[in-house]
Structure formats: C-alpha cells, structure tokens
Amino acid sequence: MSIAVDREATRVWILNVGDLKPYEREIEFFINLGWNSTRWNPDNIDSFVSSWAQREFQVSASVAESLTDVVGNLTRFNSRRKPELLNTTTYSLINYREAERVLDAWATLKAASTK
C-alpha cells in the first residue's frame, strides 16, 4: 500500500478480505491508511497497534505497548507455517536447536500474554 501512495495511486484501493473476522485489525489499518495515507509509515506502525490495544482492551499506554509486542510476535509466529501444515518434521529436533528455540519463543510469548 505504501508503494501505491508513493506512486500517487490513492484514488481507489480494493481489498479482498476473504474471511473478515481474523483480520479485523489489519482491515481497520487498511481503511485508516486509505483515509490518511501520510499518517502511517514503517517508523510509527507500532503506534497503530498500541492505540488499537488501548481502545479494544481499555488499558494504559504502557500495557498497550506490551500488547503490541505480544501481537507482533503472535503474528510473526503464526506466519511461519499454517497450523494445518505443522507436523513432527516441521522443526528439526537435532539441527541448530530449532524445535527448542521455537518452543522457547512460544513459552516466552505465553508468559508475556498472561501477565
């Protein structure tokens, strides 16, 4: 979308959302970016998630910052592999401590999300 803004292609944007429910925050961002494309950039994108968290969960700014980290990591972890494609060979048990590192990252995320 930022490339479209850079090229001044801002009159009409079309988004195929498919299943709306799991992408509510992302669609809200798309709509906000379309409304005011100069407000958001790679340097301040986390402030969108932070303000979203404050509004949705009615929390303070400091708690919202923690939620921004949780949401960011959850999104990143989920994008590694579709759940239906996970199996016993997805992460290596013997090379580079891969499976152990992935499990540790999920455990850290769980701990951060249940504070």
Disulfide bonds with the S-S distance in Angstrom:
none
